[in-house]
Amino acid sequence: MALPDVSRLARLSPASLRALGARLSAFAVSPEAIAAARAPSEAPFDPLYEPLRRRSLRARPDPTALALRAFVFRDPITEVEARLVLGETDLITAVDAGLLDRVPEGFVSPWLLGALPGGRLAFSDWLSHGGEAVMGVGGTTRLFLPAVAPPQRIARALDLGCGAGSLALVLAGHAAQVVATDVSPRAVALARLNVALNGLDNVTVREGDLFDPVRGERFDRVVAQPPFVSRPAGFGVVTYQHGGVRGDELAVRIHAEVGPHLTDHGRALTLALLPVTDEPLVDRLARVLGEGFSLLLFEGADADLDAHSAAYAALDHPDLGAAFAEAAVARRDHLARLGVTSTRLALSVVGRGAFTASVSAPALTDVTLSAQQLERRFLAHTLVAGPDAALEAADLAIPVGTTFASPPHGTDAPYAVMAQPPREALAKPLGLAAASRDLLESVDRSSVARSVRDLAERHGAPAAMVAPRVLAAVRQLLSAGLLEPR
Ligand SMILES: C[S@@+](CC[C@H](N)C(=O)[O-])C[C@H]1O[C@@H](n2cnc3c(N)ncnc32)[C@H](O)[C@@H]1O
């Protein structure tokens, strides 16, 4: 099946696109409504559940269900139903623009509609088209979204490799100006359409390779979910999917080039599934970062290569026939040849500074990421790597929701208490000696400087003698995520 013609969509005027977007939002075509209809499978099109999704949506007469059928689940609706969903947008115009196709069973969209937080919507392609298909609100996009919005309102944001524009559409609510770029002309066209669909006037979309379209420009926030899948020899290029032969080439290039595009307090967030080899991921990225930049890398759990190869082969060949089998094996062989042992989802935060740190975060895929939390961890590592004076002056706290458990009775545990930060903190449990726990609480209650003075008094020692040990312990607690800037 050929990709639908994106240029025809331009036949819909900005006013009618905006009206359509508002109408679909009013019908509550939302992330929650789509997730509920999609359950129990994450994939937008999953042959296993398709008949049952249709069954339950067809049993619902409400306009949300009709919109979901026509625009999300490829289930045709009747002419009367289509007119109800479209409202002011004339059905003949919608068909002429290719927004809906007339099929024997009625009307259905060749586009896939995705919903974003804040009532925003994005049309994209079905990824099974491969080639130049444009990615919309995919599973990794949804995971990334809560981290993308900055903790405070900012002036300028960049969505690098924007696809259908999902991240840019969300950033538009948090930045005065958003630039979205993509190397694919089709992605640029769809992102522009989606900007109009959401009636936004602070997002511009530019075409070009990585940072080429923003040469000399600086941003308070850069976000990227680059293509990260490896491309075996003989596989045609799938622009949204292939990050290079090994898969991490684009992610590495982003780290090499992003520095000069950040403002003084700017941050670049990159989320990608990276191939694990014998070189630590953090070294691979830190090696290319320019002088004067810090990198904090949250590394998720390792994913099995058989599952990875099968999943991407199934995306390209959903009928699971002979071509699927061949592609799955070719992908797996390719990774083995490259010395890749697993894949690992990694979220990197880059900003000005001088540290490199990696955080093991097996819960990365299971938590709702928080931009505030990521920022606190970045600032924590900045303090760890910074001068003693800054650390002594810092106002630090134990992450809200941290619990402490004594070892079970009768066990000979090498710790006095097990500290467990909340899942959202992306920090592992840590066994603490009694003195470390006391210090933790003292710093949380008062300050680092005060804790030094108190300890010095208690031991009758000069503060200058106590300080190095306290500061070393505070640095350890900050690195472990048990202390963070308040
Ligand atoms: C995995 S998709 C992510 C889309 C979107 N940002 C999201 O999070 O849903 C990666 C996007 O990067 C784009 N891309 C690939 N190579 C690129 C390059 N060299 N420069 C800019 N964009 C590129 C692809 O066209 C695709 O739209």
The ligand as an ORCA input file, in Angstrom:
! r2SCAN-3c Opt
* xyz 0 1
  C      12.045      8.125     15.844
  S      11.435      9.486     14.911
  C      10.931     10.578     16.224
  C       9.864     11.558     15.835
  C       9.394     12.479     16.953
  N      10.440     13.354     17.415
  C       8.857     11.701     18.134
  O       9.505     11.716     19.192
  O       7.815     11.087     18.015
  C      12.953     10.199     14.333
  C      12.807     11.368     13.373
  O      14.116     11.834     13.045
  C      14.129     12.187     11.672
  N      15.516     12.141     11.166
  C      16.220     11.072     10.741
  N      17.451     11.445     10.367
  C      17.546     12.773     10.580
  C      18.570     13.734     10.373
  N      19.765     13.384      9.913
  N      18.312     15.020     10.670
  C      17.091     15.390     11.148
  N      16.078     14.518     11.356
  C      16.303     13.224     11.075
  C      13.223     11.193     11.009
  O      12.755     11.676      9.764
  C      12.130     11.045     12.054
  O      11.092     11.940     11.813
*
